[in-house]
Amino acid sequence: MVKTLVIYNSKYGHTKKYAQWLAEELSADICEGKKLKTDKLKDYSTIVFGSSFYAGTSKAAKLIVQFFEEIRDKKVVLFTCGFTDVSNESSIVGRNKALDKVITPEIRKKIGIFHLRGGIDYNNLSFLHKIMMKIPYSQIKKKPENERTNEDRELLAAYCQKIDFLDRKMILPIVEYCLQMNNKK
């Protein structure tokens, strides 16, 4: 019997919601990344790691690297959750380039990678995250309108707002990927 574990890190709740939906769809156990113990990994054949993606980092990617020796022979999936539009090719390219700084080519070949769109609630952001958002906001405001990208416009529209792009359908490619992996010998 295939046993699946979904591990997540979530500061504002979007990644946690996707992780919960994945655990339901895959009949998987679920664990918060900060509570993960090495010995827990041995009980699972498929492990899904998820975390937010902002400022070019993913805690889930770092966990995969940290525990790679323990999971190298397992089926592994990474999903990121961020504000930017994952149907936008430049957004995906940017996330993948950032992941390549953390994940080695050997690890990348062995894992499935998916990007999901979360949301933002400016009022609930930490002081540091508000500052991190203010920097690009100020830079984009200085750009002439005709030089702004779609991502630029989205960030301007989201500033000081609550925007939620959570969509359960976004997990379907991950579910399908896991089920296909689990059917392979």
Residue frames as a rotation matrix with the C-alpha (Angstrom) as fourth column:
MET 1
0.577 0.817 0.000 0.00
0.817 -0.577 0.000 0.00
0.000 0.000 -1.000 0.00
VAL 2
-0.272 -0.631 0.727 1.28
0.594 -0.704 -0.388 3.46
0.757 0.326 0.566 -0.94
LYS 3
0.388 0.321 -0.864 1.59
0.879 -0.410 0.243 5.82
-0.276 -0.854 -0.441 1.99
THR 4
-0.015 -0.304 0.953 1.76
0.625 -0.747 -0.228 9.51
0.780 0.592 0.201 1.26
LEU 5
0.050 -0.059 -0.997 2.83
0.890 -0.450 0.071 12.37
-0.453 -0.891 0.030 3.50
VAL 6
0.400 0.081 0.913 2.15
0.551 -0.818 -0.168 16.04
0.733 0.570 -0.372 2.79
ILE 7
-0.071 -0.537 -0.841 4.58
0.943 -0.310 0.118 18.38
-0.324 -0.785 0.528 4.55
TYR 8
0.383 0.278 0.881 3.97
0.649 -0.759 -0.043 22.11
0.657 0.588 -0.471 4.49
ASN 9
-0.600 -0.411 -0.687 5.26
0.730 -0.633 -0.259 25.42
-0.328 -0.657 0.679 5.78
SER 10
-0.025 0.686 0.727 2.70
0.723 -0.490 0.487 28.22
0.691 0.538 -0.484 5.80
LYS 11
-0.903 -0.337 -0.266 2.93
0.428 -0.655 -0.623 31.63
0.036 -0.677 0.736 7.37
TYR 12
-0.790 0.594 -0.150 -0.36
-0.566 -0.802 -0.191 33.13
-0.234 -0.066 0.970 6.23
GLY 13
-0.202 0.760 0.617 -2.49
-0.346 0.534 -0.771 30.03
-0.916 -0.369 0.155 5.52
HIS 14
0.406 0.389 -0.827 -2.59
-0.895 -0.016 -0.446 29.69
-0.187 0.921 0.342 1.73
THR 15
-0.415 -0.646 -0.641 -0.04
-0.716 0.666 -0.208 26.88
0.561 0.372 -0.739 1.54
LYS 16
-0.854 0.147 0.499 -1.66
-0.328 0.591 -0.737 25.13
-0.403 -0.793 -0.457 4.50
LYS 17
0.159 0.986 -0.049 -5.01
-0.622 0.061 -0.780 25.12
-0.766 0.154 0.624 2.70
TYR 18
0.312 -0.123 -0.942 -3.47
-0.882 0.331 -0.335 23.60
0.353 0.935 -0.005 -0.43
ALA 19
-0.756 -0.649 -0.087 -1.68
-0.550 0.701 -0.453 21.02
0.355 -0.295 -0.887 1.74
GLN 20
-0.531 0.643 0.552 -4.95
-0.409 0.375 -0.832 20.10
-0.742 -0.668 0.064 3.46
TRP 21
0.487 0.727 -0.485 -6.71
-0.773 0.100 -0.626 19.69
-0.406 0.680 0.611 0.12
LEU 22
-0.056 -0.598 -0.799 -3.85
-0.811 0.494 -0.314 17.53
0.583 0.631 -0.513 -1.19
ALA 23
-0.885 -0.269 0.381 -3.92
-0.458 0.656 -0.600 15.36
-0.088 -0.705 -0.703 1.92
GLU 24
-0.040 0.955 0.294 -7.67
-0.526 0.230 -0.819 14.84
-0.850 -0.188 0.493 1.46
GLU 25
0.571 0.303 -0.763 -7.40
-0.818 0.136 -0.558 14.00
-0.065 0.943 0.326 -2.24
LEU 26
-0.086 -0.738 -0.670 -4.43
-0.638 0.557 -0.531 11.65
0.765 0.382 -0.519 -1.75
SER 27
0.879 0.420 -0.224 -5.68
-0.054 0.555 0.830 10.11
0.473 -0.718 0.511 1.51
ALA 28
-0.010 -0.997 -0.079 -2.37
0.345 0.071 -0.936 11.27
0.938 -0.036 0.344 2.92
ASP 29
0.362 -0.059 -0.930 -1.06
0.914 -0.174 0.367 12.15
-0.184 -0.983 -0.010 6.32
ILE 30
0.546 -0.145 0.825 -0.13
0.267 -0.904 -0.335 15.78
0.795 0.403 -0.454 6.86
CYS 31
0.343 -0.546 -0.764 2.66
0.920 0.030 0.391 17.39
-0.191 -0.837 0.513 8.88
GLU 32
0.994 -0.103 -0.041 3.83
-0.107 -0.990 -0.090 20.93
-0.031 0.094 -0.995 9.46
GLY 33
0.557 -0.828 -0.068 7.43
0.129 0.167 -0.977 21.32
0.821 0.535 0.200 8.26
LYS 34
-0.074 -0.631 0.772 8.71
-0.733 -0.491 -0.471 22.72
0.676 -0.601 -0.426 11.54
LYS 35
0.363 0.270 0.892 7.47
-0.851 0.485 0.200 19.57
-0.378 -0.832 0.406 13.32
LEU 36
0.804 -0.037 -0.593 9.08
-0.385 0.728 -0.568 17.16
0.452 0.685 0.571 10.86
LYS 37
0.296 -0.716 0.633 11.40
-0.660 0.325 0.677 14.52
-0.690 -0.618 -0.376 12.31
THR 38
-0.413 -0.599 -0.686 13.72
-0.910 0.280 0.304 12.44
0.010 0.750 -0.661 10.15
ASP 39
-0.925 0.001 0.381 12.37
-0.079 0.978 -0.194 9.11
-0.373 -0.209 -0.904 11.42
LYS 40
0.010 0.999 -0.049 8.84
-0.198 -0.046 -0.979 10.03
-0.980 0.019 0.197 10.23
LEU 41
0.041 -0.041 -0.998 9.99
-0.953 -0.301 -0.027 9.99
-0.299 0.953 -0.051 6.58
LYS 42
-0.856 -0.517 0.012 10.80
-0.493 0.823 0.283 6.27
-0.156 0.236 -0.959 6.53
ASP 43
-0.502 0.736 0.454 7.13
0.185 0.604 -0.775 5.30
-0.845 -0.305 -0.439 6.76
TYR 44
0.492 0.748 -0.445 6.14
-0.189 -0.408 -0.893 6.89
-0.850 0.524 -0.059 3.43
SER 45
-0.062 -0.468 0.882 6.73
0.816 0.485 0.315 6.04
-0.575 0.739 0.351 -0.22
THR 46
-0.041 0.105 0.994 5.49
0.755 -0.649 0.100 9.40
0.655 0.754 -0.053 -1.56
ILE 47
-0.121 -0.062 -0.991 6.25
0.834 -0.548 -0.067 12.74
-0.539 -0.834 0.118 0.06
VAL 48
0.284 0.301 0.910 4.79
0.728 -0.686 0.000 16.08
0.624 0.663 -0.414 -1.01
PHE 49
-0.397 -0.465 -0.791 6.57
0.831 -0.549 -0.094 19.20
-0.391 -0.694 0.604 0.25
GLY 50
0.217 0.486 0.846 4.91
0.764 -0.624 0.163 22.60
0.607 0.612 -0.507 0.00
SER 51
-0.178 -0.214 -0.961 5.69
0.802 -0.597 -0.015 26.11
-0.570 -0.773 0.278 1.10
SER 52
0.829 0.410 -0.380 5.17
0.191 -0.846 -0.497 29.70
-0.525 0.340 -0.780 0.19
PHE 53
-0.019 -0.817 0.576 7.40
1.000 -0.006 0.025 31.31
-0.017 0.576 0.817 -2.37
TYR 54
0.953 0.223 0.207 8.43
0.241 -0.968 -0.064 34.86
0.186 0.111 -0.976 -1.73
ALA 55
0.635 -0.769 -0.071 11.62
-0.685 -0.604 0.408 36.83
-0.357 -0.211 -0.910 -1.88
GLY 56
0.237 -0.548 -0.802 13.00
-0.809 0.347 -0.475 34.05
0.538 0.761 -0.361 -4.07
THR 57
-0.791 -0.561 0.245 12.91
-0.597 0.617 -0.513 31.36
0.137 -0.551 -0.823 -1.40
SER 58
0.353 0.844 -0.404 10.99
-0.572 0.536 0.620 28.19
0.740 0.012 0.673 -0.60
LYS 59
-0.079 -0.337 0.938 11.29
-0.969 0.247 0.007 26.50
-0.235 -0.908 -0.346 2.79
ALA 60
0.783 0.432 0.446 9.99
-0.325 0.897 -0.299 23.29
-0.530 0.089 0.843 1.23
ALA 61
0.779 -0.569 -0.262 12.88
-0.159 0.224 -0.961 23.23
0.606 0.791 0.084 -1.26
LYS 62
-0.113 -0.842 0.528 15.30
-0.842 -0.201 -0.501 23.66
0.528 -0.501 -0.686 1.63
LEU 63
0.242 0.270 0.932 13.63
-0.789 0.614 0.027 20.77
-0.565 -0.742 0.361 3.48
ILE 64
0.992 0.104 -0.069 14.03
-0.124 0.756 -0.642 18.52
-0.015 0.646 0.763 0.44
VAL 65
0.317 -0.947 -0.048 17.74
-0.356 -0.072 -0.932 19.34
0.879 0.312 -0.360 0.32
GLN 66
-0.133 -0.354 0.926 18.07
-0.981 -0.085 -0.174 18.88
0.141 -0.931 -0.336 4.08
PHE 67
0.149 0.318 0.936 16.41
-0.579 0.795 -0.178 15.45
-0.801 -0.516 0.303 4.05
PHE 68
0.353 0.072 -0.933 17.50
-0.928 0.154 -0.339 14.29
0.120 0.985 0.121 0.61
GLU 69
-0.711 -0.666 -0.226 19.54
-0.626 0.746 -0.228 11.32
0.321 -0.021 -0.947 1.83
GLU 70
-0.727 0.492 0.479 16.48
-0.159 0.558 -0.815 10.01
-0.668 -0.669 -0.327 3.68
ILE 71
0.281 0.958 -0.062 14.10
-0.198 -0.005 -0.980 10.54
-0.939 0.287 0.188 0.72
ARG 72
-0.432 -0.562 -0.705 16.30
-0.744 -0.220 0.631 9.91
-0.510 0.797 -0.324 -2.32
ASP 73
-0.999 0.049 -0.015 14.56
0.034 0.851 0.524 6.60
0.039 0.523 -0.851 -3.11
LYS 74
-0.326 0.938 -0.118 11.05
0.567 0.094 -0.819 7.92
-0.757 -0.334 -0.562 -2.53
LYS 75
-0.151 0.393 0.907 8.65
0.876 -0.372 0.308 9.68
0.459 0.841 -0.288 -4.85
VAL 76
-0.389 -0.130 -0.912 8.96
0.697 -0.688 -0.199 13.38
-0.602 -0.714 0.358 -4.06
VAL 77
0.165 0.505 0.847 6.90
0.832 -0.533 0.156 16.39
0.530 0.679 -0.508 -5.09
LEU 78
-0.696 -0.315 -0.645 7.53
0.593 -0.758 -0.270 20.06
-0.404 -0.571 0.715 -4.38
PHE 79
0.197 0.691 0.696 4.87
0.855 -0.468 0.222 22.73
0.479 0.551 -0.683 -4.67
THR 80
-0.876 -0.406 -0.259 5.31
0.478 -0.802 -0.358 26.43
-0.062 -0.437 0.897 -4.13
CYS 81
0.247 0.969 0.026 2.56
0.965 -0.248 0.087 28.86
0.091 0.003 -0.996 -3.31
GLY 82
-0.717 -0.553 -0.425 2.89
0.579 -0.811 0.080 32.53
-0.389 -0.188 0.902 -4.11
PHE 83
-0.022 0.714 -0.700 1.06
0.077 -0.697 -0.713 35.67
-0.997 -0.069 -0.040 -5.07
THR 84
-0.517 -0.257 -0.817 2.24
-0.673 -0.469 0.573 35.87
-0.530 0.845 0.069 -8.68
ASP 85
0.530 0.807 -0.260 0.22
-0.749 0.302 -0.590 34.48
-0.398 0.508 0.764 -11.55
VAL 86
-0.228 -0.654 0.721 1.41
-0.249 0.755 0.606 30.94
-0.941 -0.042 -0.335 -12.30
SER 87
0.603 0.391 0.696 -0.10
0.590 0.369 -0.718 31.05
-0.537 0.843 -0.008 -15.77
ASN 88
0.892 -0.380 -0.245 2.46
-0.448 -0.813 -0.371 33.75
-0.058 0.441 -0.896 -16.56
GLU 89
0.772 -0.606 -0.190 5.56
0.419 0.711 -0.564 32.12
0.477 0.356 0.804 -18.08
SER 90
-0.018 -0.841 0.540 7.96
-0.162 -0.531 -0.832 34.73
0.987 -0.102 -0.127 -16.65
SER 91
0.369 0.224 0.902 6.63
-0.912 -0.102 0.398 34.03
0.181 -0.969 0.166 -13.16
ILE 92
0.991 0.011 0.132 7.33
-0.033 0.987 0.160 30.30
-0.129 -0.163 0.978 -13.57
VAL 93
0.473 -0.876 0.089 10.78
0.386 0.115 -0.915 30.96
0.792 0.468 0.393 -15.04
GLY 94
0.017 -0.448 0.894 11.57
-0.609 -0.714 -0.346 33.25
0.793 -0.539 -0.284 -12.10
ARG 95
0.649 0.264 0.713 10.47
-0.746 0.401 0.531 30.70
-0.146 -0.877 0.457 -9.51
ASN 96
0.959 -0.283 -0.013 12.40
0.271 0.930 -0.248 27.91
0.082 0.234 0.969 -11.23
LYS 97
0.244 -0.911 0.333 15.57
0.077 -0.324 -0.943 30.00
0.967 0.256 -0.009 -11.43
ALA 98
0.098 -0.156 0.983 15.30
-0.901 -0.433 0.021 30.76
0.422 -0.888 -0.183 -7.73
LEU 99
0.872 0.256 0.416 14.72
-0.420 0.828 0.372 27.06
-0.250 -0.499 0.830 -6.93
ASP 100
0.768 -0.624 -0.145 17.81
0.289 0.540 -0.791 26.16
0.572 0.565 0.595 -8.97
LYS 101
0.028 -0.759 0.651 19.87
-0.565 -0.549 -0.616 28.11
0.825 -0.351 -0.444 -6.43
VAL 102
0.062 0.102 0.993 18.72
-0.973 0.227 0.037 25.70
-0.222 -0.968 0.114 -3.71
ILE 103
0.693 0.328 0.642 18.02
-0.223 0.944 -0.241 22.42
-0.686 0.024 0.728 -5.50
THR 104
-0.424 -0.904 -0.047 20.87
-0.433 0.157 0.888 20.61
-0.796 0.397 -0.458 -7.21
PRO 105
-0.240 0.304 -0.922 20.40
-0.950 0.123 0.287 19.17
0.201 0.945 0.260 -10.72
GLU 106
-0.894 -0.107 -0.435 20.49
-0.051 0.989 -0.139 15.66
0.445 -0.102 -0.890 -9.19
ILE 107
-0.738 0.663 -0.125 17.59
0.247 0.093 -0.965 16.48
-0.628 -0.743 -0.232 -6.88
ARG 108
-0.320 0.634 -0.704 15.65
-0.742 -0.630 -0.230 18.33
-0.589 0.448 0.672 -9.59
LYS 109
-0.601 0.033 -0.798 15.69
-0.655 0.551 0.516 15.22
0.457 0.834 -0.310 -11.82
LYS 110
-0.865 0.161 -0.475 14.09
0.320 0.906 -0.277 13.16
0.386 -0.391 -0.836 -9.05
ILE 111
-0.597 0.664 -0.450 11.22
0.433 -0.205 -0.878 15.43
-0.675 -0.719 -0.165 -8.03
GLY 112
-0.115 0.662 0.741 8.06
0.900 -0.246 0.360 16.84
0.421 0.708 -0.567 -9.54
ILE 113
-0.817 -0.207 -0.539 7.72
0.436 -0.832 -0.342 20.60
-0.378 -0.514 0.770 -9.19
PHE 114
-0.042 0.885 0.463 4.45
0.890 -0.177 0.419 22.54
0.453 0.430 -0.781 -9.25
HIS 115
-0.972 -0.231 -0.038 3.60
0.227 -0.893 -0.388 26.19
0.055 -0.386 0.921 -8.67
LEU 116
-0.067 0.992 -0.104 0.30
0.968 0.090 0.232 27.33
0.240 -0.085 -0.967 -7.18
ARG 117
-0.512 -0.019 0.859 -1.19
0.067 -0.998 0.018 30.75
0.857 0.066 0.512 -6.71
GLY 118
-0.502 0.256 -0.826 -2.08
0.861 0.241 -0.449 31.80
0.084 -0.936 -0.342 -3.18
GLY 119
0.536 0.677 0.505 -2.92
0.563 -0.732 0.384 35.31
0.629 0.079 -0.773 -2.15
ILE 120
-0.691 -0.723 0.008 -2.05
0.502 -0.487 -0.715 38.14
0.521 -0.490 0.699 0.14
ASP 121
0.617 0.774 -0.140 -3.65
0.657 -0.409 0.634 39.94
0.434 -0.483 -0.761 3.04
TYR 122
-0.060 -0.748 0.661 -1.63
0.185 -0.659 -0.729 43.09
0.981 0.079 0.178 3.54
ASN 123
0.373 0.270 0.888 -3.08
-0.705 -0.540 0.460 43.79
0.603 -0.797 -0.011 7.01
ASN 124
0.976 0.024 0.216 -1.88
-0.164 0.734 0.659 40.40
-0.143 -0.678 0.721 8.28
LEU 125
0.535 -0.843 -0.059 1.65
0.297 0.253 -0.921 40.68
0.791 0.475 0.386 6.89
SER 126
0.402 -0.534 -0.743 4.51
0.872 -0.024 0.489 40.90
-0.279 -0.845 0.456 9.34
PHE 127
0.693 -0.213 -0.689 6.35
-0.123 -0.976 0.178 44.21
-0.710 -0.039 -0.703 9.54
LEU 128
-0.390 -0.918 0.074 9.26
-0.150 0.143 0.978 42.69
-0.908 0.370 -0.194 7.60
HIS 129
-0.426 0.279 0.861 6.99
0.817 0.528 0.233 41.43
-0.389 0.802 -0.452 4.83
LYS 130
0.740 0.652 -0.166 5.30
0.544 -0.726 -0.420 44.81
-0.394 0.221 -0.892 4.57
ILE 131
0.297 -0.739 -0.605 8.74
-0.413 -0.671 0.616 46.37
-0.861 0.067 -0.504 4.10
MET 132
-0.621 -0.538 0.570 9.63
0.204 0.591 0.780 43.70
-0.757 0.601 -0.258 1.53
MET 133
0.076 0.736 0.673 6.47
0.963 0.121 -0.241 44.57
-0.258 0.666 -0.699 -0.38
LYS 134
0.733 0.216 -0.645 7.04
0.206 -0.974 -0.092 48.32
-0.648 -0.066 -0.759 -0.10
ILE 135
-0.247 -0.935 -0.255 10.40
-0.096 -0.238 0.966 48.17
-0.964 0.264 -0.031 -1.90
PRO 136
-0.763 -0.038 0.646 9.14
0.604 0.313 0.733 46.76
-0.230 0.949 -0.216 -5.23
TYR 137
0.348 0.937 0.000 5.94
0.906 -0.337 -0.258 48.80
-0.242 0.090 -0.966 -4.89
SER 138
0.485 -0.232 -0.843 8.00
0.027 -0.960 0.280 52.02
-0.874 -0.158 -0.459 -4.72
GLN 139
-0.626 -0.780 0.016 10.19
-0.016 0.034 0.999 50.92
-0.780 0.625 -0.033 -7.64
ILE 140
-0.481 0.523 0.704 7.21
0.866 0.407 0.289 50.01
-0.135 0.749 -0.648 -9.82
LYS 141
0.533 0.721 -0.443 5.43
0.662 -0.682 -0.312 53.29
-0.527 -0.127 -0.840 -9.06
LYS 142
0.046 -0.626 -0.779 8.44
-0.210 -0.768 0.605 55.11
-0.977 0.136 -0.167 -10.55
LYS 143
-0.729 -0.306 0.612 8.18
0.453 0.455 0.767 53.18
-0.513 0.836 -0.193 -13.83
PRO 144
-0.655 0.561 -0.506 6.25
-0.742 -0.605 0.288 54.71
-0.145 0.564 0.813 -16.71
GLU 145
0.184 0.863 0.471 2.91
-0.643 0.468 -0.607 52.93
-0.744 -0.191 0.641 -17.20
ASN 146
0.763 0.159 -0.626 3.93
-0.633 0.380 -0.674 51.54
0.130 0.911 0.391 -20.61
GLU 147
-0.223 -0.913 -0.342 6.98
-0.661 0.399 -0.635 49.81
0.716 0.084 -0.693 -19.06
ARG 148
-0.312 0.173 0.934 5.05
-0.874 0.333 -0.354 48.00
-0.372 -0.927 0.048 -16.32
THR 149
-0.875 0.005 -0.483 4.59
-0.207 0.900 0.383 44.25
0.437 0.435 -0.787 -16.64
ASN 150
0.165 0.956 -0.241 1.42
-0.161 0.267 0.950 42.38
0.973 -0.118 0.199 -15.71
GLU 151
0.077 -0.221 -0.972 3.17
0.866 0.498 -0.044 41.30
0.494 -0.839 0.229 -12.49
ASP 152
-0.911 -0.409 0.053 3.97
0.351 -0.836 -0.422 44.96
0.217 -0.366 0.905 -11.78
ARG 153
-0.477 0.810 0.341 0.33
-0.501 -0.570 0.651 45.91
0.722 0.140 0.678 -12.21
GLU 154
0.334 0.586 -0.738 -0.80
0.264 0.693 0.670 43.03
0.905 -0.419 0.077 -10.00
LEU 155
-0.367 -0.537 -0.759 1.55
0.889 0.038 -0.457 44.06
0.274 -0.842 0.464 -7.22
LEU 156
-0.948 0.059 0.313 0.31
-0.091 -0.992 -0.091 47.65
0.305 -0.115 0.945 -7.41
ALA 157
-0.100 0.995 -0.011 -3.31
-0.449 -0.035 0.893 46.47
0.888 0.094 0.450 -7.27
ALA 158
0.327 0.203 -0.923 -2.59
0.513 0.782 0.353 44.19
0.794 -0.589 0.151 -4.29
TYR 159
-0.703 -0.707 0.073 -0.75
0.327 -0.413 -0.850 46.76
0.631 -0.573 0.522 -2.22
CYS 160
-0.895 0.308 0.323 -2.59
-0.437 -0.454 -0.776 47.30
-0.092 -0.836 0.541 1.09
GLN 161
0.021 0.941 -0.338 -5.33
-0.938 0.136 0.319 44.88
0.346 0.311 0.885 -0.05
LYS 162
-0.307 0.005 0.952 -6.59
-0.407 0.903 -0.136 41.38
-0.860 -0.429 -0.275 0.69
ILE 163
0.164 0.284 -0.945 -6.56
-0.979 0.161 -0.122 39.21
0.117 0.945 0.304 -2.42
ASP 164
-0.152 -0.117 0.981 -7.18
-0.461 0.887 0.034 35.46
-0.874 -0.447 -0.189 -2.47
PHE 165
-0.072 0.044 -0.996 -6.50
-0.983 0.165 0.078 33.27
0.167 0.985 0.032 -5.50
LEU 166
-0.702 -0.187 0.687 -6.93
-0.427 0.883 -0.196 29.93
-0.570 -0.431 -0.699 -3.71
ASP 167
0.226 0.740 -0.634 -8.56
-0.972 0.216 -0.094 27.39
0.068 0.637 0.768 -5.98
ARG 168
0.257 -0.072 0.964 -8.89
-0.454 0.871 0.187 23.71
-0.853 -0.485 0.191 -5.18
LYS 169
0.981 0.144 0.133 -8.64
0.051 0.467 -0.883 22.90
-0.190 0.872 0.451 -8.90
MET 170
0.516 -0.849 -0.111 -5.02
-0.811 -0.443 -0.382 24.08
0.275 0.288 -0.917 -8.80
ILE 171
-0.110 -0.592 0.798 -4.02
-0.794 0.536 0.288 20.89
-0.599 -0.602 -0.529 -6.97
LEU 172
0.799 0.561 0.218 -5.42
-0.349 0.727 -0.592 18.54
-0.490 0.397 0.776 -9.64
PRO 173
0.612 -0.625 -0.485 -2.14
-0.462 0.215 -0.860 18.30
0.642 0.751 -0.157 -11.63
ILE 174
-0.394 -0.750 0.531 -0.30
-0.886 0.156 -0.437 17.42
0.245 -0.642 -0.726 -8.40
VAL 175
0.140 0.540 0.830 -2.88
-0.667 0.671 -0.324 14.78
-0.732 -0.508 0.454 -7.50
GLU 176
0.941 0.230 -0.249 -2.70
-0.335 0.526 -0.781 13.30
-0.049 0.819 0.572 -10.99
TYR 177
0.196 -0.959 -0.204 1.12
-0.680 0.017 -0.733 13.30
0.706 0.282 -0.650 -10.90
CYS 178
-0.414 -0.338 0.845 1.17
-0.890 0.347 -0.297 11.55
-0.192 -0.875 -0.445 -7.52
LEU 179
0.484 0.670 0.563 -1.35
-0.492 0.740 -0.458 8.93
-0.723 -0.055 0.688 -8.62
GLN 180
0.856 -0.237 -0.459 0.66
-0.370 0.338 -0.865 8.24
0.361 0.911 0.202 -11.80
MET 181
-0.167 -0.970 0.176 3.89
-0.819 0.038 -0.572 7.96
0.549 -0.240 -0.801 -9.79
ASN 182
-0.273 0.109 0.956 2.25
-0.827 0.482 -0.291 5.61
-0.492 -0.869 -0.042 -7.31
ASN 183
0.789 0.595 0.151 1.03
-0.408 0.692 -0.596 3.36
-0.459 0.409 0.788 -10.12
LYS 184
0.449 -0.730 -0.515 4.58
-0.589 0.191 -0.785 2.93
0.671 0.657 -0.344 -11.45
LYS 185
0.892 -0.200 -0.406 6.60
0.381 0.816 0.434 0.10
0.245 -0.542 0.804 -10.04
